[in-house]
Amino acid sequence: MISETKKKLKGTKMIGNYTMLYSGVPQKTRAQLGVALIIDQKWASRITNYSFVNNRIITVRLKTNRGHTTIIGVYAPEEGREEETRHFYKQLQEEVGKYNKTDSLIISGDLNARVGNQPIPNVVGTFGEDCVNRNGQTLREFASFNDFKIANTFFKKNKFTNVYGVLEDLKLLLTVL
């Protein structure tokens, strides 16, 4: 899952041994936003359908050995864009409502959210950041409503050294529900 691709239009593109499904902005719009899913060729034949919802949401359904998995790739609005955020979560909820309930569901991408470390049983674990922002509160509510887990809050992240040599917490760009 790639967010903020800054690609225009919607489509598929072969890149080596991968198929990229992307959903971007209209041709005459400044390149911004955009989401993409990159699928290894060994999985490409297992794609049963996909949808370019908009420049923030893309879906793909794959046949697996245990049934089907639906992946929803997302790029949520930045903090402080309340109206866009409400619209985004409304659209995301519509997509969640469409997936086959017998499928496994993965929502992955940049949700621009800090959900904190105050647990909600089976929704938010104790390994999130210390703070919660507005987008994080919205994500907590969305996950609670749908009985989803914010997966990266259920395991301890390793420390790493960034390019400047400063040790900091690993900040996941992908949040998997």
C-alpha positions as CSV (number, residue, x, y, z in Angstrom):
1,M,0.0,0.0,0.0
2,I,1.4,3.4,-1.0
3,S,-0.3,6.6,0.0
4,E,0.3,10.1,-1.3
5,T,1.3,8.8,-4.7
6,K,0.7,12.1,-6.4
7,K,-0.4,10.2,-9.5
8,K,-3.0,11.4,-11.9
9,L,-6.0,9.4,-13.1
10,K,-6.8,5.7,-12.3
11,G,-5.4,2.5,-13.7
12,T,-3.0,-0.4,-13.5
13,K,0.6,-0.5,-14.4
14,M,3.2,-3.3,-14.6
15,I,6.4,-2.6,-12.7
16,G,8.8,-5.5,-13.0
17,N,7.2,-8.5,-11.3
18,Y,4.4,-6.3,-9.7
19,T,1.1,-4.9,-10.7
20,M,0.3,-1.5,-9.4
21,L,-3.4,-0.4,-9.0
22,Y,-3.6,3.3,-8.5
23,S,-6.2,5.9,-8.0
24,G,-5.2,9.5,-8.3
25,V,-6.5,13.0,-9.0
26,P,-8.1,14.1,-12.3
27,Q,-5.7,14.9,-15.2
28,K,-6.1,18.7,-15.0
29,T,-5.7,18.8,-11.2
30,R,-2.3,19.5,-9.5
31,A,-0.7,16.1,-8.6
32,Q,-1.5,15.4,-4.9
33,L,-3.1,12.8,-2.8
34,G,-3.5,9.3,-4.4
35,V,-3.4,5.7,-3.3
36,A,-1.9,2.6,-4.8
37,L,-1.8,-1.1,-4.1
38,I,1.2,-3.1,-5.4
39,I,0.5,-6.7,-5.9
40,D,3.2,-9.4,-6.6
41,Q,2.6,-11.1,-10.0
42,K,2.1,-14.5,-8.2
43,W,-1.0,-12.9,-6.6
44,A,-2.2,-10.9,-9.6
45,S,-4.1,-13.9,-11.0
46,R,-5.9,-14.2,-7.7
47,I,-7.4,-10.7,-8.0
48,T,-11.2,-11.3,-8.3
49,N,-12.1,-7.6,-8.5
50,Y,-10.9,-4.1,-7.6
51,S,-12.3,-0.6,-7.3
52,F,-10.9,2.9,-7.6
53,V,-13.2,4.5,-5.1
54,N,-11.5,8.0,-5.1
55,N,-8.0,9.5,-4.7
56,R,-8.0,8.4,-1.0
57,I,-9.5,4.9,-1.1
58,I,-8.8,1.9,-3.3
59,T,-10.0,-1.7,-2.8
60,V,-8.9,-5.1,-4.1
61,R,-10.3,-8.6,-3.4
62,L,-8.0,-11.6,-3.7
63,K,-8.7,-15.3,-3.7
64,T,-6.7,-17.1,-1.0
65,N,-6.3,-20.6,0.2
66,R,-8.8,-19.9,2.9
67,G,-11.4,-18.0,0.9
68,H,-11.0,-14.3,0.0
69,T,-9.3,-11.3,1.5
70,T,-10.4,-7.8,0.8
71,I,-7.8,-5.1,1.1
72,I,-8.8,-1.4,1.4
73,G,-5.9,1.0,0.8
74,V,-6.4,4.4,2.3
75,Y,-4.9,7.8,2.7
76,A,-6.8,9.8,5.3
77,P,-6.9,13.7,5.4
78,E,-4.3,15.4,7.5
79,E,-5.0,16.5,11.0
80,G,-7.2,19.7,11.2
81,R,-9.3,19.0,8.0
82,E,-12.4,18.0,9.9
83,E,-14.9,18.2,6.9
84,E,-12.6,16.2,4.7
85,T,-12.1,13.7,7.5
86,R,-15.8,13.3,8.0
87,H,-16.3,12.7,4.3
88,F,-13.4,10.2,4.2
89,Y,-14.7,8.1,7.0
90,K,-18.2,8.2,5.6
91,Q,-16.8,6.8,2.3
92,L,-14.6,4.3,4.1
93,Q,-17.7,3.1,6.1
94,E,-19.6,2.6,2.8
95,E,-16.7,0.5,1.5
96,V,-16.6,-1.6,4.7
97,G,-20.3,-2.1,4.2
98,K,-19.7,-3.6,0.7
99,Y,-17.1,-6.2,1.6
100,N,-18.3,-9.8,1.9
101,K,-18.5,-10.6,5.6
102,T,-16.9,-14.1,5.0
103,D,-13.7,-12.4,3.6
104,S,-10.8,-11.4,5.7
105,L,-10.5,-7.6,5.7
106,I,-7.4,-5.5,5.9
107,I,-7.5,-1.7,5.9
108,S,-4.0,-0.4,5.4
109,G,-2.5,3.0,4.7
110,D,-1.7,6.3,6.1
111,L,-4.6,7.2,8.4
112,N,-2.8,10.4,9.8
113,A,-3.9,9.3,13.2
114,R,-2.3,9.0,16.6
115,V,-4.6,6.7,18.6
116,G,-2.8,6.8,21.9
117,N,-2.1,3.9,24.3
118,Q,-5.3,3.9,26.4
119,P,-6.7,0.5,25.6
120,I,-10.1,-0.3,24.2
121,P,-10.6,-4.1,24.6
122,N,-9.9,-5.9,21.3
123,V,-9.7,-2.5,19.5
124,V,-6.7,-0.5,20.8
125,G,-3.8,-2.0,22.6
126,T,-1.3,-0.5,24.9
127,F,1.6,0.0,22.4
128,G,0.4,3.2,20.7
129,E,2.0,6.6,21.1
130,D,1.4,8.6,24.2
131,C,-0.9,11.1,22.6
132,V,-4.2,11.1,20.7
133,N,-5.0,13.6,18.0
134,R,-8.5,14.3,16.5
135,N,-7.9,11.9,13.6
136,G,-6.8,9.3,16.2
137,Q,-10.0,9.8,18.1
138,T,-12.0,9.4,14.9
139,L,-10.1,6.2,14.0
140,R,-10.7,4.8,17.5
141,E,-14.4,5.4,17.1
142,F,-14.5,4.0,13.6
143,A,-12.6,0.8,14.7
144,S,-14.8,0.4,17.8
145,F,-18.0,0.8,15.7
146,N,-16.8,-1.9,13.3
147,D,-15.2,-4.2,15.9
148,F,-11.8,-3.7,14.1
149,K,-8.4,-4.0,15.8
150,I,-5.8,-1.2,15.3
151,A,-3.2,-3.9,14.9
152,N,0.0,-1.8,15.4
153,T,-1.1,-0.9,19.0
154,F,-1.0,-4.6,20.1
155,F,2.7,-5.1,19.7
156,K,5.9,-3.4,20.9
157,K,7.8,-1.6,18.1
158,N,11.5,-1.7,17.9
159,K,13.7,1.3,18.2
160,F,15.6,2.4,15.1
161,T,18.1,5.1,14.2
162,N,17.0,7.6,11.6
163,V,19.3,9.1,8.9
164,Y,20.4,11.8,11.4
165,G,21.5,9.2,13.9
166,V,18.7,10.1,16.4
167,L,17.1,7.1,18.2
168,E,13.3,7.4,18.1
169,D,10.3,5.2,18.3
170,L,9.4,3.4,15.0
171,K,6.5,5.3,13.6
172,L,4.5,3.0,11.3
173,L,3.3,4.6,8.1
174,L,0.8,1.8,7.7
175,T,-1.9,1.1,10.2
176,V,-3.5,-2.2,9.8
177,L,-6.9,-2.8,11.2
